[in-house]
Amino acid sequence: MKWIDRTITASGVIAATALVFLVLLVAYDATARYLFSSGSIALQELEWHLFDLLIMFGIAYTLKLNAHVRVDIFYERFSVRHRAAVDLAAQLLFVLPLSLLIVYVGFEFVALSFSQMEGSSNPGGLPYRFIVKSLMPVAFVLVILQSLKEVMVALERFKAAS
């Protein structure tokens, strides 16, 4: 389980790094556009790509930190055993099936993009869009790994609370 933790932590570092670059790029782009009346389609697309990187690699890290959206007003009132059961059900019924579906569909989606060497359709846009699209199945493989770890942790908590 330590290698899963290290991998997911690395994805969080990648997401955080993308966020820093995204903030700097947006500040530069806004300054160039509004003060100097210049802009770049490539820079705007790079912002989208960094945002994609941030979201895709941040999902598994958010799950690791237990910082995802949940109705805590109910969850906090549950017993340890009931919380473990809710966590287990959420992983097995929602997170894992959806993540597996996204990986399955994503591979075909990415394969088509790679076969076409997809790039931007905008003049002056960025080439190699297929690389950014490949983040989707990779990110959800990370979610699957973290979800499997969450299942193991929930099972341990459920057994311990018995």
C-alpha positions in Angstrom: 0.0 0.0 0.0 3.0 2.3 0.4 3.6 2.4 -3.3 0.0 3.5 -3.9 0.5 6.3 -1.3 3.7 7.4 -3.0 2.1 7.3 -6.5 -1.0 9.2 -5.4 1.1 11.8 -3.5 3.2 12.3 -6.7 0.0 12.9 -8.6 -0.9 15.5 -6.0 2.5 17.2 -6.4 2.0 17.2 -10.2 -1.5 18.8 -9.7 -0.1 21.4 -7.3 2.8 22.2 -9.7 0.3 22.6 -12.6 -1.8 25.0 -10.4 1.3 27.2 -9.8 2.1 27.3 -13.5 -1.6 27.9 -14.3 -1.9 30.9 -12.0 1.3 32.4 -13.4 0.2 31.8 -17.0 -3.3 33.3 -16.4 -1.8 36.3 -14.8 0.6 36.8 -17.7 -2.1 36.2 -20.3 -4.5 38.6 -18.6 -1.8 41.3 -18.3 -0.8 40.9 -21.9 -4.3 41.0 -23.1 -5.6 43.9 -21.1 -2.5 46.1 -20.9 -0.8 45.4 -24.2 -3.7 44.2 -26.4 -1.9 41.0 -27.3 -2.9 37.5 -26.8 -2.2 34.0 -27.9 -4.4 31.1 -28.7 -1.6 28.7 -27.8 -1.3 30.3 -24.3 -5.1 30.0 -23.8 -5.0 26.4 -24.8 -2.0 25.8 -22.6 -4.2 27.1 -19.7 -6.8 24.5 -20.6 -4.2 21.8 -20.7 -2.8 22.8 -17.3 -6.3 22.9 -15.9 -6.9 19.4 -17.3 -3.7 18.2 -15.7 -4.7 19.8 -12.4 -8.1 18.2 -12.3 -7.1 14.8 -13.6 -4.2 14.3 -11.2 -6.0 16.0 -8.3 -8.9 13.6 -8.3 -7.0 10.6 -6.8 -5.1 12.9 -4.4 -8.4 14.4 -3.2 -9.7 10.9 -2.5 -6.5 10.0 -0.6 -7.0 13.1 1.6 -10.6 12.3 2.1 -11.4 15.8 0.9 -14.1 14.8 -1.6 -17.6 16.0 -1.4 -19.8 14.2 1.0 -22.8 15.1 3.2 -20.9 15.3 6.4 -23.8 16.5 8.5 -25.1 12.9 8.3 -21.8 11.1 8.1 -20.3 12.6 11.2 -23.3 11.3 13.3 -22.7 7.7 12.1 -20.9 5.1 14.2 -17.4 4.0 13.1 -18.9 0.8 11.7 -21.6 2.6 9.8 -19.1 5.1 8.4 -16.9 2.2 7.2 -20.0 0.5 5.6 -20.9 3.8 3.8 -17.3 4.2 2.6 -17.1 0.6 1.4 -20.4 0.9 -0.4 -19.4 4.2 -2.0 -16.2 2.7 -3.3 -17.7 -0.5 -4.5 -20.9 0.8 -6.0 -19.8 4.2 -7.4 -16.1 5.0 -7.5 -14.7 1.8 -8.8 -17.4 1.0 -11.4 -17.4 4.6 -12.7 -13.6 4.7 -12.8 -13.4 1.3 -14.6 -15.9 2.6 -17.2 -13.9 5.8 -17.7 -10.7 3.8 -18.2 -12.4 1.4 -20.6 -14.0 4.2 -22.7 -11.0 6.4 -22.3 -8.6 4.0 -23.9 -10.7 3.9 -27.1 -11.1 7.7 -27.0 -7.3 8.2 -26.5 -6.4 5.6 -29.1 -8.5 7.4 -31.7 -6.9 10.7 -30.8 -3.4 9.2 -31.1 -4.2 7.5 -34.4 -5.2 10.9 -35.8 -2.3 12.7 -34.1 -5.0 15.1 -32.9 -4.0 18.7 -32.4 -5.8 22.0 -32.0 -8.3 22.9 -34.6 -7.6 26.6 -34.0 -5.0 28.4 -36.1 -2.0 29.0 -33.8 -3.2 26.4 -31.3 -1.2 23.7 -29.7 -0.4 20.5 -31.4 -0.4 17.1 -29.6 -3.8 17.3 -28.0 -3.8 13.5 -27.9 -1.2 13.7 -25.1 -3.5 15.7 -22.9 -6.4 13.4 -23.7 -4.3 10.5 -22.5 -4.5 11.9 -19.0 -8.1 10.7 -18.6 -7.5 7.0 -18.4 -4.2 7.4 -16.6 -5.9 9.6 -13.9 -8.7 7.1 -13.4 -6.2 4.2 -13.1 -4.8 6.3 -10.2 -8.4 6.7 -8.8 -8.9 2.9 -9.1 -5.7 2.3 -7.1 -6.6 4.8 -4.4 -10.2 3.4 -4.3 -8.9 -0.2 -3.8 -6.8 1.1 -0.9 -9.9 2.9 0.5 -11.8 -0.4 0.2 -9.1 -2.2 2.2 -9.0 0.6 4.9 -12.9 0.5 5.1 -12.9 -3.3 5.5 -10.3 -3.0 8.3 -12.3 -0.3 10.1 -15.5 -2.3 9.7 -13.9 -5.5 11.1 -12.3 -3.5 14.0 -15.6 -1.9 14.9 -17.4 -5.3 15.2 
